Structure formats: structure tokens, C-alpha cells
Amino acid sequence: IGYLSQRFSMYEDLTVLENIRFFAEVRGLSSTEWLPRSMEILEFVGLEKFKDRRAGQLSGGMKQKLGLASALVTRPRLLLLDEPTTGVDPVTRQDFWQLVIKLVGSRDGDGVSVIISTPYMDEASRCHRVGFMKNGQIVAEDTPSNLRARLNGRVLELRGSPLKTLRHVAHSDVDVEDVQAFGDRLHIRVSAGKSKAVLKRLKTEIKQAGGRVDELRSVPPVLEDVFIALSDHEYTSAMRAGKE
């Protein structure tokens, strides 16, 4: 098992290669084993040119790559990643995920199973299976597509102005369960089978309230919609009871 913590846990006064050597020897690898493996891993994560640089002088993204390299040096079959991209820039996040995808998709016998915790739903969407936790309990676990299907036909997207009026009118509708802002748009979760009725009512009610509707339509749910719904106690209870 390999593990990468959210917080950087390498020794900053040691070089990249010295850090990998330390963790390899702690795990029982001899020099004839860890040295060729470390060169292979450093090339894989893109740190081969920085093997003699002190870890404390690396950027945030490079530090995460060093942590990943140290976790992989023993050829684990299972890799645990604890929010590995929290606090890094978008480019670094993308680079890191490309490495994870290569690990999982390897066909040379070195394929690794990865369990990752993340607050980012776009990252969760890349996984084969997703589990949502609430108060330490898994409340849902399935493929991303199956999880999204639980809200099919129940998410409306509303764009217009003023946003405060749109939100107030939507919240006031008896068949609206939740309203969340997605940039300049609102995602509205409605009761099962009520989307057409809500669509019709909202257009009229927003106009009567002095608001303007630029766009109001039913949209496919995203994982963030599912996550928010699962955070709703009433929705989760109904789902468990098989009422939906």
C-alpha cells in the first residue's frame, strides 16, 4: 500500500533523491532495488532533472509529485491519496491527474488501484466509482453516471436577473427542494415528476416579482448537484427508504 498525505511530509533539508532513498529503505528496499526504481519513478513524475534539489526548494506541485514518487517506490498495488490537489493551481492539478490516470491505466502489469479523497466534484467524475460520506458514513456509492441518474429530470437551470429575486421566487415554490448558485446561474432541484409544472410556474412568478428570465430549462445533473442533494437530510432519508 502506498500513501500520499494532503500535507507535505517529506524532509525539506534532504534532496529529492535522498527523500526517496529514505522512504525506500524504511520500507525494506536495498540500494540495488530502490536506486533503479527511483530513477524510473522520477522520470515518470517529471522530477528526474531535480533529483539533487532540496525538497524545501520545490514548488507546491513538485512537492506533491515527490510525495507521489515516494509512495510509488515500493510498487504498491493500492495507492491512497488524501486530497492531493488541494491548494495547488489548475495546471498542476491537471498534471497530477494525468499521472494518476497513467498509473491506473497501465497495461504492463504495474497497474495500481487508487482510492482518492477530494472536495472537487470534477475530479470525482474522473473516477470509476464514487462514494459520498456524511458524518463519517458512506451515504451513496456507485459509478458517476449512476449517481447523476438519481437526479435525472429533477434539475433546472435558471439564468436571469436580479439573482436575489430569482433565488427568492424559486425557494418559495412548493415543489422546489433546493436552490444553488453555479456562477451566474441557479441550479434548482425539484420534486420528482414536478419539473414541467415548476418550469411553467417560475416563468410567470419571476415576471410578476419584477425579475427577468433569460433562460430556464431542464439540464442533466452534475455530481455537485448529487453531492448537495445527499447533504440534505430529508433527501438522504427518502433515498434510503426507497421512496424515490
C-alpha positions in Angstrom: 0.0 0.0 0.0 1.2 3.5 -0.9 0.0 6.6 0.8 0.2 10.3 0.0 -1.0 12.8 2.7 -2.6 16.1 2.0 0.2 17.9 3.9 3.7 17.7 2.5 5.5 15.2 4.7 8.9 14.9 3.0 12.1 16.2 4.7 12.8 19.6 3.3 16.5 19.6 4.0 17.0 16.4 2.0 17.2 16.3 -1.8 14.6 14.7 -3.9 16.6 11.5 -4.3 17.6 11.4 -0.6 14.0 11.6 0.4 13.1 8.7 -1.9 16.0 6.7 -0.6 15.0 7.3 3.0 11.4 6.1 2.5 12.5 3.2 0.3 15.0 1.9 2.9 12.5 2.4 5.7 10.2 0.0 3.7 13.0 -2.5 3.4 14.3 -1.9 -0.1 18.0 -2.4 -0.7 20.2 0.0 -2.8 20.1 -2.4 -5.7 16.3 -2.2 -5.6 15.5 1.4 -4.8 18.0 3.2 -7.0 16.9 1.9 -10.4 13.2 2.1 -9.3 13.7 5.7 -8.1 15.1 6.8 -11.5 12.2 5.2 -13.2 9.7 6.9 -10.9 11.4 10.3 -11.1 11.2 10.2 -14.8 7.5 9.2 -14.6 6.6 12.2 -12.4 8.9 14.6 -14.3 11.4 15.2 -11.5 14.5 13.5 -12.9 16.1 16.8 -13.6 15.6 17.9 -10.0 16.8 14.8 -8.2 19.6 16.8 -6.5 17.4 19.8 -5.5 16.4 20.1 -1.8 12.8 19.3 -1.2 12.3 22.7 0.5 13.2 24.5 -2.7 10.5 22.7 -4.8 7.2 24.4 -5.8 3.9 23.1 -4.3 3.2 21.0 -7.4 6.7 19.5 -7.5 6.4 18.6 -3.8 3.2 16.7 -4.5 5.0 14.8 -7.3 7.8 14.0 -4.9 5.3 12.6 -2.4 3.7 10.5 -5.1 7.1 9.2 -6.2 7.9 8.2 -2.6 4.6 6.4 -2.4 5.2 4.5 -5.6 8.8 3.4 -5.0 7.8 0.1 -3.5 5.4 -0.7 -6.4 2.2 -0.7 -4.3 -0.9 -2.4 -5.7 -3.1 0.1 -3.8 -2.5 3.8 -3.6 -4.3 6.1 -1.1 -4.3 9.8 -1.9 -5.6 12.2 0.7 -6.9 15.4 -1.2 -3.6 15.5 -3.2 -4.5 18.6 -5.3 -6.0 20.8 -2.6 -4.3 24.2 -2.7 -2.4 23.8 -6.0 -3.0 25.7 -9.2 -5.2 24.3 -12.0 -2.3 23.4 -14.3 -0.7 21.4 -11.5 -4.0 19.7 -10.7 -4.3 18.6 -14.4 -0.7 17.4 -14.5 -1.2 15.4 -11.3 -4.3 13.7 -12.6 -2.6 12.8 -15.8 -0.1 10.9 -13.7 -2.9 9.1 -11.7 -4.7 8.2 -15.0 -1.5 6.7 -16.4 -1.0 4.7 -13.2 -4.5 3.2 -13.2 -4.4 2.6 -17.0 -1.1 0.8 -17.1 -1.1 -2.4 -19.1 2.4 -3.6 -18.3 1.4 -5.3 -15.1 2.1 -2.3 -12.9 -1.5 -1.0 -12.9 -2.4 0.5 -9.5 -5.8 0.7 -7.8 -6.3 4.3 -6.4 -8.5 5.4 -3.6 -8.6 9.2 -3.5 -10.4 11.7 -1.3 -11.2 15.1 -2.9 -13.5 18.1 -2.4 -13.6 18.7 -6.1 -16.5 17.1 -8.0 -14.8 17.4 -11.4 -12.1 15.2 -10.0 -14.6 12.7 -8.6 -16.1 12.5 -12.0 -12.9 11.0 -13.4 -13.1 8.0 -11.0 -14.7 4.6 -11.9 -16.7 4.7 -8.6 -17.6 7.4 -6.2 -18.6 7.3 -2.6 -20.2 10.2 -0.7 -19.5 10.5 3.0 -21.7 12.4 5.5 -20.9 12.4 9.3 -18.4 9.6 8.8 -20.8 7.4 7.0 -21.0 6.4 3.3 -24.5 7.6 2.2 -24.1 6.7 -1.5 -21.7 4.7 -3.7 -21.9 4.0 -7.4 -20.5 5.0 -10.8 -20.6 8.7 -11.5 -23.2 8.2 -14.3 -25.5 6.1 -12.0 -25.2 8.7 -9.2 -26.1 11.5 -11.6 -29.1 9.4 -12.9 -30.7 9.7 -9.4 -31.5 13.3 -10.2 -32.4 12.9 -13.9 -35.3 15.2 -14.7 -35.0 17.0 -11.4 -32.5 19.8 -12.0 -33.5 23.1 -13.7 -31.0 25.8 -14.7 -32.1 29.4 -14.4 -30.4 32.5 -15.7 -31.7 36.0 -15.5 -31.7 39.0 -13.1 -31.7 40.1 -10.4 -30.3 37.0 -8.9 -31.7 37.7 -5.5 -35.2 37.8 -6.9 -34.7 34.6 -8.9 -33.5 32.8 -5.8 -36.3 34.1 -3.6 -39.1 33.1 -6.1 -37.5 29.7 -6.7 -37.2 29.0 -3.0 -40.8 29.9 -2.5 -42.1 27.3 -4.9 -43.7 24.3 -3.1 -42.1 21.8 -5.4 -38.5 23.2 -5.2 -36.3 21.3 -2.8 -33.1 23.3 -3.1 -31.5 26.3 -5.0 -27.8 26.7 -5.5 -25.7 29.2 -7.4 -23.4 28.0 -10.2 -21.7 31.2 -11.4 -24.3 33.5 -12.9 -26.9 30.7 -13.0 -29.0 28.9 -10.5 -29.4 25.1 -10.3 -32.9 24.3 -8.9 -33.7 20.8 -7.6 -37.3 19.9 -7.8 -39.5 17.1 -6.5 -39.7 14.0 -8.7 -42.1 14.4 -11.6 -42.6 18.2 -11.0 -40.1 19.8 -13.4 -42.6 20.8 -16.1 -45.0 22.3 -13.6 -42.2 24.2 -11.9 -40.9 25.5 -15.2 -44.2 26.9 -16.1 -44.8 28.5 -12.7 -41.4 30.1 -12.3 -41.6 31.9 -15.6 -44.8 33.6 -14.5 -43.9 34.2 -10.9 -40.5 35.7 -11.6 -42.0 38.1 -14.1 -44.7 39.1 -11.5 -41.9 39.7 -9.0 -40.2 42.1 -11.3 -37.4 39.7 -12.4 -36.2 38.7 -15.8 -35.8 35.2 -17.1 -33.1 34.8 -19.8 -33.1 31.1 -19.8 -34.9 28.4 -17.8 -34.5 24.7 -18.8 -34.1 21.2 -17.5 -30.5 20.2 -17.5 -28.6 16.9 -16.8 -27.4 16.9 -13.2 -23.7 17.1 -12.4 -22.1 15.4 -9.4 -22.2 18.6 -7.4 -26.0 18.5 -7.7 -25.9 15.0 -6.3 -23.5 15.9 -3.5 -25.7 18.8 -2.4 -28.8 16.6 -2.5 -27.0 14.0 -0.4 -26.2 16.6 2.1 -30.0 17.2 2.5 -31.2 15.0 5.4 -34.7 14.6 4.0 -33.4 13.6 0.6 -31.0 11.1 2.0 -33.6 9.6 4.3 -36.1 9.2 1.4 -33.4 7.6 -0.8 -32.5 5.1 1.9 -36.2 4.2 2.4 -36.6 3.7 -1.3 -39.3 6.3 -1.6 -37.9 7.9 -4.8 
